[in-house]
Amino acid sequence: MDKILIAQDLLAKTNYGYNYNAGAGIGFLAFFLWFFFIAAFYAYSALTLMLIAKKTNTPNAWMAWVPILNMYLMCQIAGKSILWFVLLLLPFINIVANVILWAEIAQKRGKPGWWGILMLVPIANFIIMGILAFSGSGVAVQASKSRKSAVFSSAPAKKGMVCPKCGASILSSDKFCPGCGAKVALKKEGRFCPKCGAKIKGADKFCPDCGARV
């Protein structure tokens, strides 16, 4: 009997109780760190996508911050139809579609298309998004390359045509201005203002849109 009382006394003096306050604090800290990581990842992805949209002259760059709409913005940057937006919503298929879209986006920024595959690799995708967002104007570089190739080819140049945004000369094969990266659409026939590209009638001596002498 004495031994039982001694054992009970020892158990009473020993603290085997669980500190629920400390456990709750650790759980809250873990949840806060996880939430902070998710929020930081989303903010970084939205920021880089918005900058890429602006540098490729894609409208509605603000959609990068809105869920679902940011996927549609990716399709816009890559120059794909709304069908690709639907593919991004399908399980498993969205993985392949995501790689192809990022490959197109990389090419729009003057980078290799195989960079799209790296978007499947953790950490590497962070780096790729940062390079595409914060590097120089890859659209202008890409347009400059296409312009050089057009010079060496037999394709005739459209004389007197300039970019209405920055004034740089534009070839008939150019899809983007080599000076500012703006998307251009050259008209094939007719007489147009060399300054703003507006259509000019045969008897006009001045551009009806900008007033430039023609």
C-alpha positions in Angstrom: 0.0 0.0 0.0 2.8 2.4 0.8 4.5 1.6 -2.5 1.3 2.5 -4.4 1.0 5.8 -2.5 4.6 6.6 -3.3 4.1 5.9 -7.0 1.0 8.1 -7.2 2.9 10.9 -5.4 5.7 10.7 -8.0 3.2 10.8 -10.9 1.5 13.8 -9.4 4.9 15.6 -9.1 5.9 14.8 -12.7 4.4 17.1 -15.4 3.2 14.8 -18.2 0.5 17.3 -19.3 0.3 18.6 -22.8 0.7 22.4 -23.3 -2.2 23.1 -25.6 -1.4 26.8 -25.8 2.1 26.0 -27.2 0.7 23.4 -29.7 -1.9 25.9 -30.9 0.8 28.5 -31.3 3.0 26.2 -33.4 0.0 25.3 -35.6 -0.9 28.9 -36.2 2.7 29.7 -37.1 2.9 26.9 -39.6 -0.4 28.0 -41.2 0.8 31.6 -41.3 4.1 30.6 -43.0 2.2 28.4 -45.5 -0.3 31.2 -46.3 2.6 33.7 -46.7 4.3 31.4 -49.1 1.2 30.9 -51.2 0.4 34.6 -51.2 4.0 35.5 -52.2 4.0 32.9 -55.0 0.7 34.3 -56.4 1.9 37.9 -56.2 5.2 37.1 -57.9 3.4 35.1 -60.7 0.8 37.9 -61.2 3.5 40.6 -61.3 5.7 38.8 -63.8 2.7 38.0 -66.1 1.5 41.6 -66.0 5.0 42.8 -67.0 5.2 40.3 -69.8 1.8 41.4 -71.0 2.9 45.0 -71.0 6.2 44.3 -72.8 4.4 42.3 -75.5 1.8 45.1 -75.9 -1.0 42.8 -74.8 -4.1 44.7 -73.6 -5.7 44.2 -70.2 -2.5 43.4 -68.3 -4.4 43.8 -65.1 -6.0 40.4 -65.6 -2.8 38.9 -64.4 -4.0 39.5 -60.8 -7.4 37.9 -61.3 -7.7 34.1 -61.0 -9.0 32.3 -64.2 -8.6 35.6 -66.1 -4.8 35.3 -65.8 -5.0 32.1 -67.8 -6.9 33.9 -70.5 -4.3 36.6 -70.5 -1.6 33.9 -71.1 -3.5 32.8 -74.2 -3.6 36.5 -75.3 0.1 37.0 -74.9 0.9 33.7 -76.7 -1.5 34.7 -79.5 -3.7 31.7 -79.1 -7.4 31.3 -79.4 -9.9 30.9 -76.6 -9.8 27.1 -77.2 -6.4 27.1 -75.4 -8.1 28.8 -72.5 -10.5 25.8 -72.3 -7.6 23.4 -72.5 -6.0 25.1 -69.4 -9.1 24.1 -67.4 -8.9 20.4 -68.3 -6.9 18.1 -65.9 -3.6 16.6 -67.3 -4.2 18.3 -70.7 -3.5 21.7 -69.0 0.1 20.6 -68.3 0.8 20.2 -72.0 -1.1 23.3 -72.9 0.8 25.3 -70.3 4.2 24.2 -71.7 3.1 25.2 -75.2 1.8 28.5 -74.1 4.9 29.4 -72.2 7.0 28.3 -75.2 5.1 30.8 -77.3 5.4 33.5 -74.7 9.2 32.9 -74.5 9.5 33.3 -78.2 7.5 36.5 -78.1 10.1 37.8 -75.6 13.0 36.7 -77.9 13.9 33.6 -75.9 14.1 30.0 -76.9 10.8 28.1 -77.1 12.1 25.1 -75.2 12.1 27.3 -72.1 8.4 26.3 -71.9 9.5 22.9 -70.7 11.4 24.5 -67.8 8.1 25.8 -66.5 7.4 22.3 -65.2 10.6 22.4 -63.0 10.2 24.0 -59.5 12.5 27.0 -58.9 13.4 27.0 -62.6 9.9 28.3 -63.4 10.4 31.2 -61.0 13.7 32.1 -62.8 12.1 31.8 -66.2 9.2 34.1 -65.3 11.6 36.6 -63.9 13.8 36.7 -67.0 10.8 37.0 -69.3 9.3 39.8 -67.2 12.4 41.9 -66.3 14.7 41.4 -69.3 14.8 43.9 -72.2 12.2 44.1 -75.0 12.4 40.8 -76.6 9.6 41.6 -79.0 11.8 44.3 -80.6 14.7 41.8 -80.9 12.5 39.2 -82.5 11.1 41.8 -84.9 14.6 43.0 -85.7 15.7 39.4 -86.6 12.7 38.9 -88.9 13.5 42.3 -90.5 17.1 41.3 -91.1 16.0 38.0 -92.7 13.5 39.9 -94.9 16.3 42.2 -96.1 18.4 39.2 -97.2 15.4 37.6 -98.9 13.8 38.6 -102.1 10.6 40.0 -100.5 10.1 43.6 -101.5 9.9 46.2 -98.8 7.1 48.6 -98.4 8.7 52.0 -99.0 7.8 55.0 -97.0 6.0 53.1 -94.2 6.9 53.9 -90.6 5.6 52.8 -87.3 2.8 55.2 -86.2 3.9 54.8 -82.6 7.7 55.5 -82.7 8.5 56.4 -86.3 10.8 53.5 -87.1 10.8 52.1 -90.6 8.7 49.0 -91.2 9.1 46.2 -93.8 6.1 44.4 -95.4 7.1 41.2 -93.6 7.3 42.8 -90.1 4.7 41.8 -87.6 6.1 43.9 -84.8 7.9 47.3 -85.0 11.7 46.8 -84.7 11.9 50.1 -82.8 9.3 49.8 -80.0 7.8 46.3 -80.4 4.3 47.5 -81.2 2.2 45.2 -83.3 1.7 46.6 -86.7 -0.7 45.7 -89.6 0.6 47.0 -92.9 -1.9 47.5 -95.7 -0.9 45.9 -99.0 -2.6 48.3 -101.5 -3.4 52.0 -101.8 -1.6 55.2 -100.8 -0.9 55.7 -97.1 0.6 58.4 -94.9 4.3 57.8 -94.2 3.9 59.2 -90.7 0.8 57.7 -89.3 -0.2 55.1 -91.9 -3.6 56.6 -92.6 -5.1 56.0 -96.1 -4.6 59.0 -98.4 -6.6 59.9 -101.5 -4.8 60.5 -104.8 -5.3 64.2 -104.8 -4.4 64.8 -101.1 -1.3 66.8 -100.4 -1.6 66.5 -96.6 -2.6 63.5 -94.4 -6.3 63.8 -93.3 -5.4 62.2 -89.9 -2.2 63.8 -88.8 -1.7 66.7 -91.2 1.7 65.5 -92.4 2.7 66.6 -95.9 2.7 63.7 -98.3 
